[in-house]
Amino acid sequence: MLAVGENRAFGSNDGYRDEPESHYRWDSTVPNHARLEAGQHIVLWDKKSSLGMSVIASIDRETAVKTIYSCPSCGKAHIKARKNKEPRYKCFACQTNFETPAAKTIEVTEYTSHHSEAYVDLGGLIPGDILRSVCKSPKSQLSLRPLVWEAFKAAATAAGGPELLTVVEAASNMAAGGHRTAHVRVRLGQSGFRKSLLDANGPVCIFTGQCPPAALEAAHLYSFAELGVHHEHGGFLMRRDLHRLFDLGLLAVHPKALTVDVSPTLANYPTYSVLAGLSLRGKVRDVQVDWIREHWREHRESMAAIA
């Protein structure tokens, strides 16, 4: 999915309002518009490099009216607005320059895909030429291009981000019906659990400190899916992105030093690599240390050396 925001030049239409981390919009005039469906893997890019990847949770559809612009000479829609030249527009079909394009309205189906739950930031991890090479048609210029998922996984792994695929693969299984019961259970009572952590500790991320409450999630220190209960001191408040990385084991807490341990996989991400070695930003109870130790044993082979 091509998502380049305000930097993209829209000549024949008014563009789309995308938010790469949460949703993507297109309509029935776009090639491949009907091929997307819930449960599919997606990768978003800006022509230069990767932005992120996710799994489509749902797609909204509605009928709308769209304005289409074209060349007043040849009627083709292959036109582009120029920033520093006059006349403003140029037609790349007949080479005519003009100030005002022809316009007509048509009825279209508008699509909005939602994918925030499984979104993984890939900011610049994979360059554009590599992304093109893992498309089914590497020379395609379309905004929506079919991807060879296994080839993309290999490219992501080679770029140093294999663990980041875990979130997307898990979400794909969920969409296919793989773990629906656990997915529902993990949310029962979650809002109350989060409120109790906010009341006890204030809006403080355990890794980064003071944080807007809206950015914080309640992170369990144990597998809630296995135990099915919220222990009073069984978690910390974490920023949403850090919560996901903690669940994956890309972030962990040293059970003796109570400092942040960052996986080498995140070395190319300064936002996360700077956390390495920092002390936790809040009170840690003995029972929490026990769960921290279990998390460490699960995700860090070096546990045996410090036991």
ChimeraX attribute file (.defattr): number of C-alpha atoms within 10 A of each C-alpha:
attribute: neighborCount
match mode: 1-to-1
recipient: residues
	/A:1	21
	/A:2	20
	/A:3	23
	/A:4	17
	/A:5	14
	/A:6	11
	/A:7	8
	/A:8	12
	/A:9	16
	/A:10	14
	/A:11	21
	/A:12	20
	/A:13	15
	/A:14	12
	/A:15	14
	/A:16	14
	/A:17	14
	/A:18	18
	/A:19	14
	/A:20	25
	/A:21	19
	/A:22	15
	/A:23	18
	/A:24	21
	/A:25	19
	/A:26	21
	/A:27	20
	/A:28	14
	/A:29	14
	/A:30	11
	/A:31	13
	/A:32	14
	/A:33	16
	/A:34	11
	/A:35	10
	/A:36	16
	/A:37	14
	/A:38	16
	/A:39	19
	/A:40	18
	/A:41	20
	/A:42	20
	/A:43	22
	/A:44	23
	/A:45	23
	/A:46	17
	/A:47	18
	/A:48	13
	/A:49	19
	/A:50	22
	/A:51	24
	/A:52	19
	/A:53	26
	/A:54	28
	/A:55	29
	/A:56	27
	/A:57	21
	/A:58	16
	/A:59	17
	/A:60	11
	/A:61	13
	/A:62	10
	/A:63	12
	/A:64	11
	/A:65	11
	/A:66	17
	/A:67	13
	/A:68	17
	/A:69	23
	/A:70	21
	/A:71	27
	/A:72	17
	/A:73	14
	/A:74	13
	/A:75	16
	/A:76	16
	/A:77	20
	/A:78	17
	/A:79	26
	/A:80	20
	/A:81	21
	/A:82	13
	/A:83	10
	/A:84	7
	/A:85	10
	/A:86	12
	/A:87	14
	/A:88	15
	/A:89	20
	/A:90	22
	/A:91	23
	/A:92	14
	/A:93	13
	/A:94	14
	/A:95	13
	/A:96	15
	/A:97	21
	/A:98	17
	/A:99	11
	/A:100	14
	/A:101	24
	/A:102	14
	/A:103	15
	/A:104	10
	/A:105	10
	/A:106	10
	/A:107	12
	/A:108	15
	/A:109	17
	/A:110	19
	/A:111	19
	/A:112	17
	/A:113	21
	/A:114	23
	/A:115	25
	/A:116	17
	/A:117	15
	/A:118	23
	/A:119	25
	/A:120	23
	/A:121	18
	/A:122	19
	/A:123	16
	/A:124	16
	/A:125	18
	/A:126	23
	/A:127	18
	/A:128	15
	/A:129	12
	/A:130	16
	/A:131	23
	/A:132	19
	/A:133	16
	/A:134	19
	/A:135	17
	/A:136	14
	/A:137	14
	/A:138	15
	/A:139	9
	/A:140	12
	/A:141	10
	/A:142	13
	/A:143	16
	/A:144	19
	/A:145	20
	/A:146	18
	/A:147	20
	/A:148	14
	/A:149	16
	/A:150	10
	/A:151	16
	/A:152	19
	/A:153	16
	/A:154	13
	/A:155	20
	/A:156	20
	/A:157	16
	/A:158	11
	/A:159	14
	/A:160	16
	/A:161	21
	/A:162	14
	/A:163	17
	/A:164	23
	/A:165	16
	/A:166	14
	/A:167	20
	/A:168	22
	/A:169	15
	/A:170	15
	/A:171	25
	/A:172	21
	/A:173	14
	/A:174	18
	/A:175	18
	/A:176	13
	/A:177	11
	/A:178	13
	/A:179	13
	/A:180	12
	/A:181	11
	/A:182	14
	/A:183	13
	/A:184	10
	/A:185	15
	/A:186	18
	/A:187	13
	/A:188	13
	/A:189	11
	/A:190	17
	/A:191	11
	/A:192	12
	/A:193	22
	/A:194	19
	/A:195	15
	/A:196	15
	/A:197	21
	/A:198	18
	/A:199	9
	/A:200	10
	/A:201	15
	/A:202	15
	/A:203	20
	/A:204	21
	/A:205	26
	/A:206	24
	/A:207	23
	/A:208	16
	/A:209	14
	/A:210	12
	/A:211	16
	/A:212	10
	/A:213	15
	/A:214	9
	/A:215	13
	/A:216	22
	/A:217	26
	/A:218	23
	/A:219	24
	/A:220	22
	/A:221	21
	/A:222	19
	/A:223	13
	/A:224	17
	/A:225	14
	/A:226	10
	/A:227	10
	/A:228	13
	/A:229	16
	/A:230	18
	/A:231	13
	/A:232	9
	/A:233	17
	/A:234	20
	/A:235	22
	/A:236	25
	/A:237	28
	/A:238	25
	/A:239	24
	/A:240	16
	/A:241	15
	/A:242	21
	/A:243	22
	/A:244	20
	/A:245	21
	/A:246	20
	/A:247	18
	/A:248	16
	/A:249	19
	/A:250	21
	/A:251	25
	/A:252	25
	/A:253	25
	/A:254	20
	/A:255	21
	/A:256	11
	/A:257	11
	/A:258	17
	/A:259	18
	/A:260	21
	/A:261	20
	/A:262	21
	/A:263	18
	/A:264	13
	/A:265	16
	/A:266	19
	/A:267	15
	/A:268	15
	/A:269	15
	/A:270	9
	/A:271	9
	/A:272	17
	/A:273	18
	/A:274	13
	/A:275	17
	/A:276	17
	/A:277	15
	/A:278	15
	/A:279	17
	/A:280	18
	/A:281	14
	/A:282	16
	/A:283	10
	/A:284	15
	/A:285	10
	/A:286	10
	/A:287	10
	/A:288	18
	/A:289	17
	/A:290	14
	/A:291	18
	/A:292	23
	/A:293	21
	/A:294	16
	/A:295	21
	/A:296	20
	/A:297	16
	/A:298	12
	/A:299	18
	/A:300	18
	/A:301	9
	/A:302	10
	/A:303	15
	/A:304	8
	/A:305	6
	/A:306	8
	/A:307	9
